[in-house]
Every structure is written in structure tokens, then in C-alpha cells.
Amino acid sequence: MSVYLIGDIQGCDAPLQRLLEKLAFSPSRDRLYVLGDLVNRGPDSAGTLRRLMGLGDAVQCVWGNHDLHLLAIAAGASKTKRLDTVEELLNAPDREAMLDWLRHQRLAIHAHGVLMVHAGVLPGWTVAQTMALASEVEQVLQGPHSADFFHQMYGNQPSAWQDSLTGMDRIRVIVNALTRLRFCTADGVMEFNAKESADQAPAGFMPWFDVPGRLTAQDTVAFGHWSTLGWLDRPDVFALDSGCVWGGCLSALRLSDDGAHELIQVNCEQAQKPG
């Protein structure tokens, strides 16, 4: 059995197909984990979801901000934006099957010695706490009141975690950290405007994975979301958003039981402009 992690696909189904072929991926033998942003901005979000759904139990995904945005649009809690490319999916005859499958994915996964999220982990969270907090959100999104969540999901406040947070404030911080985080302060105050590379942090902020004393520093965290960061390979982090939708590559990381790993990439013909 081979285990693969794949970065942001964003509706680029043709590169996904080529990557799976390059991996000789077999759903009866191998396992695939997708690090969020399965859909949007690329040309074929519906095809991407259908392909992943067709892999059955061999694939597990975490939600990215674009995936939650799609679910919010479908729930009537948001409107499509100028660069969104999800209309075909929303008008597809199998729309409800795709949306239901997406809604039953995860916010965080801990498997094969790796904590998998879309964006980041706050410095004061352990792996166990991250998984517990992600489970709180998963129960809301997969429950009968998910539409209420999507109507209150958007917003940058509160900007920092406190154990005393309750209700939608608590849920919003968890979602923002795991699906939108790039930079934060040493005490975990999040910043959401900057999208530059790690060495261009706003004054007073730093990449979340460089915060001194981060409680997941002894663990390995795999994430996507940050295309300007590029491939990052450290004992404590793997960054796998290689900018497929912007004309870069689609990346997969093969994990091995002995701790070794291998990066496999395919080029992407899609070339959106960031926005």
C-alpha cells in the first residue's frame, strides 16, 4: 500500500487525472489524502469531485476555504464571486450527491503520523486539541443546522483563540485557523490579508509554523493553501500547495513507513490570475 498527500486541486481535474496516472494509484491498494480546496477557480470542479468520489474509501479530504465557500453558496449563505468557477457544479444533475459527499469530509485528519489541515494550526494547540476542535465543527457542518453555520461563517473576529469562546465565535476561530491561517503573532493573533511568501510577513507577524514554542513543533503538519510559499519540506511541516490553478504544478507526497517521502508533480495548464 502507498499513502499519498495531494495539495490544492481547485477544480483542475485534468492535472489530477494525470497525477493519479503517474502515481499508478489503485483505490484497492493505496490511500489518498487531499489537503483542501478541492474546488473553485479551476475549469472543472464537478469533474474533480466526481473523480474523487469514484475512489471510494481510498480517499479522504479536509475542507479548504474554497470548499466551505461552495457549501455556503449552495446553502444560500453567500453569492459567487467574480473569479469563482462553480456554476457548472451547482447546476449539475448530480449536484446534491457531490455536495453531500463534500459536506461529509473533515476539517482535520491525523493519520500515518501526520496532522493534515488545509491552512495551519494555532501555536497553542496540540494535535489532540486540534482534532477535538475540528470534530466540533464537523458535527455542526454535518448536522441539521449547517445552514445557520454558513450564514455566520464569514468574518475575521475573534482573531485569536480562547478556551472560553462559545457559540459561533468559537466555531469561526477554529474554521479560520484551519482553513485560512498563514501569519499570526507569537501569541496566536491571526492575520488574514497578507498572501505573500513567508519572508514577507506583516510587521509583528510570522508564519504560523515559525512561532517559537508552537505545541505541534514536535509533530509533522501537512497543509496547502499557501501557493506563494512553495514546496516546504521540514521535519515538522510539509507545504503542498504548488499553485496548480495559477499555472504551477499539482503535487503529491508519497509517505513511507520508514519516514522517507517522495514528491511527485505534474504540470498544470490552468493559469488563473490570483484574486
C-alpha positions in Angstrom: 0.0 0.0 0.0 1.2 3.5 -0.8 0.0 6.6 1.0 -0.2 10.0 -0.8 -1.0 13.5 0.2 -2.1 15.9 -2.5 -2.2 19.7 -2.3 -4.8 22.2 -3.6 -6.5 20.9 -6.7 -9.0 23.8 -7.1 -11.1 22.2 -9.8 -8.1 21.2 -12.0 -9.4 17.8 -12.9 -7.1 17.1 -15.9 -3.9 17.5 -13.9 -5.5 15.4 -11.1 -6.1 12.6 -13.6 -2.5 12.9 -14.9 -1.1 12.8 -11.4 -3.1 9.8 -10.4 -1.9 8.0 -13.5 1.7 9.0 -12.8 1.3 7.5 -9.3 -0.3 4.4 -10.7 -2.9 5.0 -8.0 -5.0 1.9 -7.1 -8.0 2.5 -4.9 -8.0 -1.2 -3.9 -4.4 -0.8 -2.6 -3.4 2.8 -2.0 -4.7 5.7 0.2 -5.0 9.3 -0.8 -5.4 12.4 1.4 -6.3 15.7 -0.2 -5.4 18.8 1.8 -8.4 21.0 0.9 -9.5 23.4 -1.8 -10.8 20.6 -4.0 -12.9 23.0 -6.0 -13.1 26.5 -7.5 -11.0 28.8 -9.7 -10.1 25.9 -12.0 -12.1 24.7 -15.0 -13.7 21.5 -13.7 -14.8 21.4 -10.1 -17.6 18.9 -10.8 -15.2 16.6 -12.6 -12.8 16.8 -9.7 -15.4 15.8 -7.2 -16.7 13.0 -9.3 -13.2 11.6 -9.8 -12.5 11.7 -6.0 -15.9 10.3 -5.2 -15.2 7.4 -7.6 -12.2 6.4 -5.5 -14.5 5.4 -2.6 -12.9 4.7 0.8 -9.4 5.1 -0.7 -9.7 8.9 -0.4 -10.2 11.3 2.5 -10.2 15.1 2.2 -10.0 18.1 4.5 -12.1 21.2 3.8 -10.4 24.3 2.4 -11.8 27.8 2.4 -13.0 27.3 -1.2 -14.8 24.1 -0.3 -16.6 25.8 2.5 -17.4 28.7 0.2 -19.0 26.4 -2.2 -21.1 24.8 0.5 -22.1 28.3 1.7 -23.2 29.3 -1.8 -25.3 26.1 -2.0 -26.9 26.9 1.3 -27.8 30.4 0.2 -25.5 32.0 2.6 -23.1 33.5 0.1 -23.0 34.6 -3.6 -20.5 33.6 -6.2 -17.5 35.9 -6.6 -16.0 37.2 -9.8 -13.4 34.6 -10.2 -15.5 31.6 -8.9 -15.9 28.7 -11.3 -18.5 26.6 -9.5 -21.7 27.4 -11.5 -21.4 24.2 -13.6 -21.2 22.1 -10.4 -24.2 24.0 -8.8 -26.3 23.4 -11.9 -25.3 19.7 -12.4 -27.9 17.0 -12.1 -25.8 15.2 -9.5 -25.2 18.4 -7.6 -26.8 17.1 -4.3 -24.7 13.9 -4.4 -21.5 15.9 -4.8 -22.4 18.5 -2.1 -23.4 15.8 0.3 -20.1 13.9 -0.3 -18.2 17.2 0.2 -20.1 18.0 3.4 -19.1 14.7 4.9 -15.3 15.3 4.6 -13.2 16.5 7.5 -11.6 19.7 8.9 -8.5 17.9 10.1 -7.1 14.3 9.8 -4.4 12.7 11.9 -3.1 9.6 10.1 0.2 7.9 9.2 2.0 10.1 11.8 0.9 13.4 10.0 -1.6 16.0 11.1 -3.4 17.2 7.9 -5.2 20.5 7.6 -5.8 23.0 4.8 -4.1 26.1 6.2 -2.5 26.0 9.6 -2.6 25.2 13.3 -2.6 27.9 16.0 0.6 27.8 18.1 -1.2 27.0 21.4 -3.0 23.9 20.0 -1.7 20.4 20.4 -2.5 17.7 17.8 -5.1 16.2 20.2 -6.8 19.6 20.8 -6.7 20.4 17.0 -8.5 17.1 16.3 -11.1 17.7 19.1 -11.8 21.3 17.9 -12.1 20.1 14.3 -14.6 17.5 15.4 -16.8 20.2 16.9 -17.0 21.9 13.6 -17.6 18.7 11.7 -20.5 17.9 13.9 -22.1 21.3 13.1 -21.5 21.1 9.3 -22.8 17.5 9.1 -25.8 18.2 11.4 -29.3 19.6 10.7 -28.3 23.2 11.4 -25.4 23.6 9.0 -27.2 26.4 7.1 -27.1 28.5 10.2 -23.4 28.0 10.4 -22.8 29.1 6.8 -24.8 32.3 7.3 -22.4 33.2 10.2 -19.2 31.7 8.9 -17.6 34.7 7.3 -15.6 37.2 9.4 -12.2 37.8 10.9 -13.3 38.1 14.5 -12.4 36.9 17.0 -8.8 36.9 15.8 -7.3 34.7 18.5 -8.3 31.5 20.3 -9.5 31.5 23.9 -10.7 28.3 25.6 -13.7 30.3 27.0 -15.1 31.0 23.5 -18.6 29.7 22.8 -21.1 29.5 20.0 -20.3 30.9 16.6 -17.3 32.9 17.8 -15.7 29.6 18.9 -16.5 27.9 15.6 -15.3 30.8 13.5 -11.9 30.9 15.1 -11.5 27.1 14.6 -12.5 27.4 10.9 -10.4 30.4 10.2 -7.3 28.9 11.8 -7.6 25.5 10.0 -8.7 26.9 6.6 -7.3 30.5 6.3 -4.3 30.9 8.5 -0.9 32.0 7.1 0.5 34.6 9.5 0.0 35.1 13.2 1.7 36.8 16.2 3.7 34.9 18.8 0.6 34.7 21.0 -1.6 33.4 18.2 -3.4 36.5 16.9 -4.3 35.8 13.2 -3.8 38.0 10.2 -5.8 37.3 7.0 -4.9 39.9 4.5 -1.3 39.0 3.6 -0.8 36.3 1.0 2.9 36.8 0.3 5.7 34.4 0.8 6.9 33.5 4.3 9.7 36.1 4.3 7.3 38.9 3.7 5.3 38.7 6.9 3.5 41.9 8.0 5.1 43.8 10.9 4.6 41.9 14.2 3.5 38.7 12.5 5.3 35.5 11.4 4.4 32.3 9.6 2.3 30.2 11.9 4.8 27.3 11.7 7.7 29.5 12.8 6.1 30.7 16.1 8.5 29.8 19.0 7.2 27.2 21.3 4.4 26.0 18.9 2.9 23.0 20.5 2.9 20.9 17.3 6.6 21.6 16.6 7.5 18.0 17.5 4.8 16.7 15.2 4.5 16.8 11.4 1.8 19.0 10.0 0.9 18.8 6.3 -1.0 21.7 4.7 -1.8 23.5 1.5 -3.5 27.0 1.0 -0.2 29.0 0.6 0.8 28.9 -3.1 3.4 31.7 -2.7 5.1 29.6 -0.1 6.1 26.9 -2.4 7.2 23.3 -1.5 8.3 23.3 2.1 9.9 20.1 3.4 10.9 20.2 7.1 10.6 17.5 9.8 7.7 19.5 11.3 5.9 20.7 8.2 5.1 19.7 4.6 3.6 22.5 2.4 1.9 21.1 -0.7 0.1 24.0 -2.5 2.3 24.3 -5.6 -0.1 26.7 -7.4 -1.7 24.4 -9.9 -4.6 26.8 -10.6 -2.1 29.6 -11.2 -0.1 27.7 -13.8 2.2 25.8 -11.4 2.2 22.2 -10.5 -0.1 19.7 -8.8 1.9 17.9 -6.1 1.6 14.6 -4.3 3.8 13.4 -1.5 4.3 9.7 -1.1 4.8 8.7 2.6 6.7 5.6 3.7 6.6 3.7 6.9 10.4 4.3 7.5 9.8 8.1 7.5 11.1 8.7 4.0 9.0 10.6 1.5 9.0 11.4 -2.2 7.5 14.5 -4.0 5.7 13.7 -7.4 4.4 16.5 -9.6 2.6 17.2 -12.8 2.5 20.5 -14.7 -0.8 22.3 -14.9 -2.1 24.1 -18.0 -4.6 26.2 -16.0 -3.4 29.8 -15.5 -5.8 32.0 -13.4 -4.8 35.3 -12.0 -4.7 35.4 -8.2 -7.5 37.4 -6.7 
